[in-house]
Amino acid sequence: MRPLLTLFPLLALSLGVLARPSGPRRVADIPAPAGCIRVELAPGSYASWLRNMPLKPDNTIRAHDGLEVESGFYRVLAVPALPLLFRDDLEQCADWCFRFWAEYHRDAGRLDRLYLLDYGGNRRPFPNSGKSYRSFLRWAMASANSHSLKRGCSPVVTSDLIPGDMLVQNRGGGIGHVSVVLDACRDSAGSRHYLMGYGYMPAQEFHIERADSAHGPEGWFTLEGYLAYLERHFDYGRPEPRRFR
């Protein structure tokens, strides 16, 4: 008997079966540069969760008003399949760090251990907040920013960067910028390369930026290459490596 989907191609198309994209479905599916292997990550960790985060079938970035974001300098490698939670101009670069951290705890069944930060960088536990998951995220996104991540998260040595680590730029508490490591690999000489991404203003979906050949191999950044990229595009101060603990 012929398979049902070959007998009914229109039905298959309506179900998205024949139209399924051939590109990467998860961050882990993005090929590492030739000769590189991904760094080992602990199963069930935040870093592993980010590596396995699903991706949209296309590279469109939507803003909080639903319109497609057109950027003159983005080189989009992929867009995580996490639509914005709110219609307000709220979910920007630092807010995506809170979103990823919270979504990991929810998916892992660890909401009893979830904390986010207030503006001063102080930990605010979700279980003690009296808020729903969604309202707790809205509170953090409205109250905290890159300054909060710089003060409240732990410093990390750049040679130890793994998925989930952040490069935080903030000079004095006002506007800043945060980039997130989505994955890391190393070549035969031990040099590391990274998938890097960020949200931006106005509030918009997070995207993974594609490195050009001047900043890293095959779409992945070297650390030096990404620092040069930030210096060119985001004048918000020296990038400080940080990690949620």
N, C-alpha and C positions, 0 to 999 in steps of 0.2 A: 504494500500500500504506500502511495506517495505521502510524504509528510503534509500535515494540514496546512502549514505556512506556505508550501509551494503551490497548493491548490488555491489559496486565497491570498495573493500578494497584497491586495488593497487592505485586507484586514491586518496583515503583518505590518504594513506601513503605518496604519492607524495606531498600532500598539508600539511603534517605535523600534520594531525588531530589525527590519531591513535598513532603517535609517540610522542605526546605532553608529556613533562616531568611531573612527579608527584611532583617534588620538588617545593620550593617557587618560585614564579614568581616576587615578589617584596620584598624589605627589610621588609615591614610590614607583610609578610607571614612567616617570620622566627619565629618559636614559642618562646615566652618568657619562661624563666624557670618556673617550677611549682610554683604556689602561687604568681606569679608576674603579675603586670599589666603595660602596657606601660604608660609613662607619657603623659599628655595631651599636644597637640601642637595646635597652632593657625592655622586654615584653611588658605591655600594660602601662608603660611610662607615658608621660606627657609628650616627650620627644617622639615616641613611636606612634602615638595618636596623630600627631601632625604629619608624620611621614605617610600615614595611611588615609589622610583626609581626602575625600572625593573632590573631583574637579568638574566644573561645568563643561558641557560639550563644545562650547565655543569660548572665545576670548573677550566677549563683550563685558564691559564694566558698567553697571547701573548705578546712578546716583539716587539719593533719597527721594527724589521726585519721580523716579521711575524712568528717567531719560538716560540714554546712553552717554557715557562720558567720552568726550573726544579730547585727547591730550597730544600736545606737540612733542613731548619727549618720552612718553612711555614706550617701551618695547615689551609688550605683554607676552609672556611665555605661557601662562595659564592663570585661571581664575578659580579659586575654591568655590565649591557648590554650597555656599552659605549666604543666602540672601540677607539683606538688611532687615533688622528687627523692627525698626521704627521709621516713620515717614518724616521725622524731623532731621535737621542738619546736625546730627548728634554723633554718628558713628564714624569717627575719623581715625587717625593712625594709632594713638594710644588705646582707643576704645576697642580696636580689634584685638589687642593683647588681652584685655579683660574678657572679651568674647571667647577667644580661643581657650583661655584658661578655664572659664566657666563651663563651656561646652564639653571640654575634656572631663571635668568632674561629674557633669550630669551623665555623660555616656558611660563613665566608669562606675556609676552608682556611688559616688563619693561626695555628694552634696553636703554631707555632714562635715566635710573637711575643706569646703570651699571658703576662701576669703578673697576679698578684693581690697582696694586701697582708697583711702580718702585723699584729699588734696595734699596733705602733709606727708603722705606715704605711710600712714599708719594702717595696719591690717584691721579690716572690719569683717568678722566672720558672718557668713550667710545664715547659719542656724540661729544666731542671736539678733538678726536684723528685723524680724517680724514682717518681712516682705516676701512676696512671691519671687520666683526665679527671675521673671521678666522685669519686675519693678526694681529688684536688686541690681540688675544690670543697668537699667536706666539711671538709677541713682549714681552708680559708679561712673558711668559715661558722662553724666552731667556735672559731677563733682570733681573728678580727677583728670589728670592729663600726663604728658610726658615727664613733667617735674615730679609727679607722684611716683612714677615708675623708677625714676632715677634715685629718689630718696628711699623708696620702700622695698625695692628688689635688691638682691645680693649681687655684688660685683663678681665678675667671672674673668678668668684669664682668656685672652683672645685665642690662644692656641687650643683651648678646650671647648670652643663653641660647638653646640649641638642644636638640633631643632628645638624651637621654643625660646632660645636665647634671643635677646634684643640688643640692638645698638640704639641707645637713647641719646638724643641731642636736645639739650635745654640749657640755656645760659643762666636764666635767673628766675624761673617760675612761670614765665608767660608762654608764648607760642613756641613750640618745639617740633620735633619729629621723632618717630620711632620706626625702625625697620626690624623685621622678624626673620630669623633663620628658619627656613622650612625643611631643609635637608642638608646633609654634609657627606662628602666623599673624600677619599684621599688617593693620590697616585702612588706609583711604585717607590718614589723618593720620600713619601710621607707628607708631601704638601697637600693641604686641604683646599677643597673648593666647595662653594655653597650655593644653594638656591635661596634667594633673598626676595622678600616682598614687603608690601606696606599698603595701608589705606592712606587717603589724603583728603583734602578739602576741595569742594564741599563734601559732606558725608557721602561715601561711595563704597562699593564692594572692594574688598581686598584683592590685590593681584600679585602674582609672582613676576618679577621683572626679569627679562632676558638680558644677560650680559652680552655686550658686543665683544669682538675679538680683542679690543684694547683692554678690556676689564676681566677677561677670563675665557676659558675654553668651552665651546659648544653650549653656550647659554648659561653656564655656571660661573659665578664670580670667584676670583681669589679674594682674600680679605683686603689686600692692598688695592685691588681693582674696585671693590665696593666702596672703600673709603674715598677713592678718587671720584667715584660716581657721586657720592654724597657731597663732596666738596664742590662739585660742579653744579649740582642741582638744588641742594638744601642747605642754605647758609644759616643753620640754627645752632652752631657750636660744635665742639668736639664730640664725636660719638663715644659713648660710654657703654661697655658691655654689661648687661644685667641679666639676671635669671630669677624666675619665680622659684620659691623654695616650698 
